[in-house]
Amino acid sequence: MSAANHEPDHRTDSEAHNDIGEILTHFREFYTTCHLLGQQRISATEAQARTGDLEMKLNQMLARLTAGARGRSNL
């Protein structure tokens, strides 16, 4: 696609900032879970439950972002 045909990003800076903040929060939660498991402060079952919840949240976020991108590009 040439620069002349490039459609500008319709996201606002606040939307991108919020999404990046959400991803960073998930990374921190995952890191904490790994640390707690390594310190034997939570069980493997608890760690799996926590990471499963994080995976679900990330999948929901990806679906939301994908749907928004499709809507903007009329796919």
C-alpha positions in Angstrom: 0.0 0.0 0.0 1.4 3.4 -0.9 1.7 6.3 1.5 -1.0 8.1 -0.4 -3.5 5.2 0.1 -2.5 4.7 3.8 -5.5 5.2 6.1 -4.5 6.9 9.3 -4.9 5.1 12.7 -8.2 6.1 14.1 -7.3 5.2 17.7 -6.7 8.0 20.1 -3.6 8.2 22.2 -5.7 7.6 25.3 -7.0 4.3 23.8 -3.5 3.1 23.0 -2.3 4.2 26.5 -5.1 2.3 28.2 -4.3 -0.9 26.2 -0.6 -0.7 26.9 -1.4 -0.1 30.6 -3.6 -3.2 30.6 -1.0 -5.4 28.9 1.7 -4.2 31.4 -0.7 -5.0 34.3 -1.1 -8.5 32.9 2.7 -8.9 32.6 3.1 -7.8 36.2 0.5 -10.2 37.4 2.1 -13.1 35.5 5.6 -12.2 36.9 4.1 -12.1 40.4 2.5 -15.5 39.9 5.8 -17.0 38.7 7.7 -15.4 41.7 5.1 -16.7 44.2 5.3 -20.2 42.7 9.1 -20.1 42.7 9.0 -19.1 46.4 6.5 -21.9 47.1 4.0 -19.3 48.4 1.3 -20.6 46.1 0.7 -24.1 44.7 1.1 -25.1 41.1 -2.7 -25.4 40.9 -3.1 -21.8 42.1 -0.5 -20.7 39.6 -2.3 -22.5 36.8 -5.6 -20.9 37.8 -4.0 -17.4 37.8 -2.3 -17.8 34.5 -5.5 -19.2 33.0 -7.4 -16.1 34.1 -4.7 -13.9 32.6 -4.8 -15.8 29.3 -8.6 -15.4 29.2 -8.2 -11.6 29.8 -5.6 -11.3 27.1 -7.7 -13.3 24.6 -10.7 -11.0 25.3 -8.5 -8.0 24.8 -7.1 -9.4 21.5 -10.7 -10.1 20.4 -11.7 -6.5 21.2 -8.7 -5.0 19.4 -9.2 -7.3 16.4 -12.9 -6.4 16.2 -12.1 -2.7 16.4 -9.5 -3.0 13.7 -11.9 -4.9 11.4 -14.6 -2.3 12.0 -12.2 0.6 11.1 -11.1 -1.2 7.9 -14.5 -2.5 6.9 -13.3 -6.1 6.7 
